[in-house]
C-alpha cells in the first residue's frame, strides 16, 4: 500500500501553477457542470463534483469526496479522507485511489486502471474494473453481474499504519453471475463469500464459503 499513499500525497501539489482549464480550490468544493470539459480538478477541505457527461483529466481532493456523474469521464480519481462515487455509465481511464474512504461504482460504471483504498467499503453494482481491486481494512462487494480483471488483493496493515479496525476481518462478497479474473490473494484473515453462480480465479489465503440466492 505504500505506492497508494505516495501517489495520493502527490495528488495536490499546492505550489504548482494551474493550467488554464485546471480548477484548484482550498476550503471549498469544486463543481464541473454537466457536459463541460476541464483539466486537473482539485480541492483541499472540499468535495469535487463532476457533472453528468462532463470530462476531466483528474479529480482529486483531501478531506472531501469525489463524485463522477452519469456518463462522465475522468483520467484519474483520488481522495484522502473521503468517499469516491461513480454514477451509472461513468468511466475512469486510469486509477481510482482512496485513503479512509469508501468507493462505489454504480451500474455500468467502468474503471480501466487499478482501484484501491486502505479503509472503507468497495462496492461494485454490475460494474467493471479492469486493473484489479486492492484494500487493507475495507469490505469488498463485487455485486451481481460485475466483472473484475486483475484479481483482488487484501493486504496486511503496514507497521505503524491503520491499526484501527485491523482486528476485524474484512468481508469479501462475490455476487451472482459476477466474474473475478486473476488471483484472489488475502494477506490477512477475511471472510470470503462467493455465489454459486459466480466465476473466480485462484484463491490464496482464504476459504471460500459458497451461498445461494441474491446475497449471503
C-alpha positions as CSV (number, residue, x, y, z in Angstrom):
1,X,0.0,0.0,0.0
2,X,3.0,2.3,0.2
3,X,2.6,3.2,-3.5
4,X,-1.1,4.2,-2.9
5,X,-0.1,6.6,-0.1
6,X,2.8,8.1,-2.1
7,X,0.7,8.7,-5.2
8,X,-2.1,10.3,-3.2
9,X,0.4,12.5,-1.4
10,X,1.3,13.8,-4.8
11,X,-2.2,14.4,-6.0
12,X,-2.4,18.1,-4.8
13,X,0.9,20.0,-5.4
14,X,-0.4,23.3,-3.9
15,X,2.6,25.2,-5.2
16,X,2.0,24.2,-8.8
17,X,0.7,26.7,-11.3
18,X,-2.7,25.6,-12.7
19,X,-3.2,25.4,-16.4
20,X,-6.0,27.5,-18.0
21,X,-8.5,24.7,-17.8
22,X,-7.4,23.4,-14.3
23,X,-9.5,24.1,-11.3
24,X,-7.9,24.3,-7.8
25,X,-9.6,25.4,-4.6
26,X,-8.8,25.5,-0.8
27,X,-11.6,25.3,1.8
28,X,-14.4,24.8,-0.6
29,X,-16.0,22.4,-3.0
30,X,-15.4,22.4,-6.8
31,X,-18.0,21.6,-9.4
32,X,-17.7,20.9,-13.1
33,X,-21.0,21.5,-14.7
34,X,-22.8,18.8,-16.9
35,X,-21.2,18.4,-20.3
36,X,-18.2,20.7,-19.5
37,X,-14.5,19.8,-20.0
38,X,-11.7,20.6,-17.5
39,X,-8.1,19.5,-16.8
40,X,-7.0,18.7,-13.3
41,X,-9.8,19.5,-10.8
42,X,-8.7,19.5,-7.1
43,X,-9.6,20.8,-3.7
44,X,-8.4,20.8,-0.1
45,X,-11.1,20.7,2.6
46,X,-13.9,20.4,0.0
47,X,-15.5,17.9,-2.4
48,X,-15.2,17.6,-6.1
49,X,-18.4,17.1,-8.2
50,X,-18.1,16.2,-11.9
51,X,-21.4,16.6,-13.6
52,X,-23.2,14.2,-15.9
53,X,-21.4,13.8,-19.3
54,X,-18.5,16.1,-18.2
55,X,-14.9,15.2,-18.9
56,X,-11.9,15.9,-16.6
57,X,-8.3,14.9,-16.7
58,X,-8.1,14.2,-13.0
59,X,-10.3,14.8,-10.0
60,X,-8.8,14.8,-6.5
61,X,-9.2,16.1,-3.0
62,X,-8.1,16.0,0.6
63,X,-10.8,15.9,3.2
64,X,-13.7,15.6,0.8
65,X,-15.5,13.3,-1.5
66,X,-15.1,12.9,-5.3
67,X,-18.3,12.3,-7.3
68,X,-18.3,11.4,-11.0
69,X,-21.7,12.0,-12.7
70,X,-23.6,9.7,-15.0
71,X,-21.8,9.2,-18.4
72,X,-19.0,11.4,-17.2
73,X,-15.3,10.5,-17.8
74,X,-12.0,11.1,-16.0
75,X,-8.4,10.2,-16.4
76,X,-7.9,9.5,-12.6
77,X,-9.7,9.9,-9.3
78,X,-8.2,10.2,-5.8
79,X,-9.1,11.3,-2.3
80,X,-7.7,11.3,1.2
81,X,-10.4,11.2,3.9
82,X,-13.4,11.0,1.7
83,X,-15.6,8.7,-0.5
84,X,-15.4,8.2,-4.2
85,X,-18.6,7.6,-6.2
86,X,-19.0,6.7,-9.9
87,X,-22.5,7.2,-11.2
88,X,-24.1,4.9,-13.9
89,X,-22.2,4.7,-17.1
90,X,-19.3,6.8,-16.0
91,X,-15.7,5.9,-16.9
92,X,-12.2,6.3,-15.5
93,X,-9.4,5.7,-17.9
94,X,-6.7,5.2,-15.2
95,X,-6.6,4.5,-11.4
96,X,-9.0,5.2,-8.6
97,X,-7.4,5.6,-5.1
98,X,-8.8,6.5,-1.7
99,X,-7.4,6.5,1.8
100,X,-10.0,6.2,4.6
101,X,-13.0,6.3,2.2
102,X,-15.5,4.1,0.5
103,X,-15.5,3.6,-3.2
104,X,-18.8,2.9,-5.0
105,X,-19.4,2.0,-8.7
106,X,-23.0,2.2,-9.9
107,X,-24.4,0.1,-12.7
108,X,-22.4,0.3,-15.9
109,X,-19.5,2.3,-14.4
110,X,-16.1,1.3,-15.6
111,X,-12.5,1.7,-14.3
112,X,-9.8,0.8,-16.7
113,X,-7.0,1.0,-14.2
114,X,-6.3,-0.2,-10.6
115,X,-8.9,0.5,-7.9
116,X,-7.7,0.7,-4.3
117,X,-8.3,2.0,-0.8
118,X,-7.0,1.4,2.7
119,X,-10.1,1.6,4.7
120,X,-13.7,1.8,3.6
121,X,-16.1,-0.4,1.6
122,X,-15.5,-1.1,-2.1
123,X,-18.8,-1.8,-3.8
124,X,-19.5,-2.7,-7.5
125,X,-23.1,-2.8,-8.8
126,X,-23.0,-4.5,-12.2
127,X,-19.7,-2.6,-12.9
128,X,-16.4,-3.3,-14.4
129,X,-12.8,-2.9,-13.1
130,X,-10.0,-3.8,-15.5
131,X,-7.0,-3.3,-13.3
132,X,-7.8,-5.2,-10.1
133,X,-9.1,-4.3,-6.6
134,X,-7.0,-3.7,-3.5
135,X,-7.7,-2.8,0.1
136,X,-6.4,-3.3,3.6
137,X,-9.3,-3.0,6.0
138,X,-12.4,-2.5,3.7
139,X,-15.2,-4.8,2.9
140,X,-15.4,-5.7,-0.8
141,X,-18.7,-6.4,-2.7
142,X,-18.4,-7.4,-6.3
143,X,-22.1,-7.2,-7.0
144,X,-24.3,-9.2,-9.3
145,X,-23.1,-9.1,-12.9
146,X,-19.9,-7.2,-12.1
147,X,-16.6,-8.0,-13.8
148,X,-13.1,-7.6,-12.2
149,X,-9.9,-8.3,-14.1
150,X,-6.6,-8.4,-12.3
151,X,-7.9,-10.2,-9.2
152,X,-8.4,-8.9,-5.7
153,X,-5.7,-8.2,-3.0
154,X,-6.4,-7.7,0.7
155,X,-3.1,-6.6,2.1
156,X,-2.0,-6.7,5.7
157,X,-1.8,-3.4,7.7
158,X,1.6,-1.7,7.4
159,X,3.6,-1.3,10.6
160,X,2.5,1.9,12.2
161,X,-0.4,2.5,9.8
162,X,-4.1,1.9,10.2
163,X,-4.2,-0.3,13.3
164,X,-7.7,1.0,14.0
165,X,-10.1,-1.7,12.8
166,X,-7.3,-4.1,11.9
167,X,-8.6,-6.8,14.2
168,X,-11.9,-7.0,12.3
169,X,-12.0,-9.4,9.4
170,X,-12.9,-7.8,6.1
171,X,-15.9,-9.4,4.4
172,X,-15.5,-10.1,0.7
173,X,-18.6,-11.0,-1.3
174,X,-18.7,-12.1,-4.9
175,X,-22.3,-11.9,-6.1
176,X,-24.4,-13.8,-8.5
177,X,-23.0,-14.1,-12.1
178,X,-20.1,-11.9,-11.1
179,X,-16.7,-12.7,-12.6
180,X,-13.3,-12.1,-11.0
181,X,-10.4,-13.0,-13.3
182,X,-6.9,-13.4,-11.7
183,X,-5.8,-14.3,-8.2
184,X,-7.8,-13.5,-5.1
185,X,-5.0,-13.1,-2.6
186,X,-5.6,-12.4,1.1
187,X,-2.6,-11.5,3.3
188,X,-4.8,-11.2,6.4
189,X,-7.8,-13.1,7.7
190,X,-11.0,-12.4,5.8
191,X,-14.5,-13.8,5.3
192,X,-14.9,-14.8,1.7
193,X,-18.5,-15.5,0.4
194,X,-18.9,-16.5,-3.2
195,X,-22.2,-17.0,-5.1
196,X,-22.6,-20.5,-6.6
197,X,-23.1,-18.8,-10.0
198,X,-20.0,-16.6,-9.8
199,X,-16.7,-17.3,-11.5
200,X,-13.4,-16.6,-9.7
201,X,-9.7,-17.3,-10.2
202,X,-7.3,-18.9,-7.8
203,X,-7.8,-18.2,-4.1
204,X,-4.8,-17.7,-1.8
205,X,-5.1,-17.2,2.0
206,X,-8.8,-17.8,2.5
207,X,-11.5,-20.4,2.4
208,X,-14.5,-19.9,0.1
209,X,-17.9,-20.0,1.6
210,X,-20.5,-20.6,-1.2
211,X,-24.0,-19.1,-1.0
212,X,-27.3,-19.4,-3.0
213,X,-29.6,-16.6,-3.9
214,X,-29.1,-12.9,-4.3
215,X,-26.9,-12.3,-1.2
216,X,-25.2,-14.3,1.6
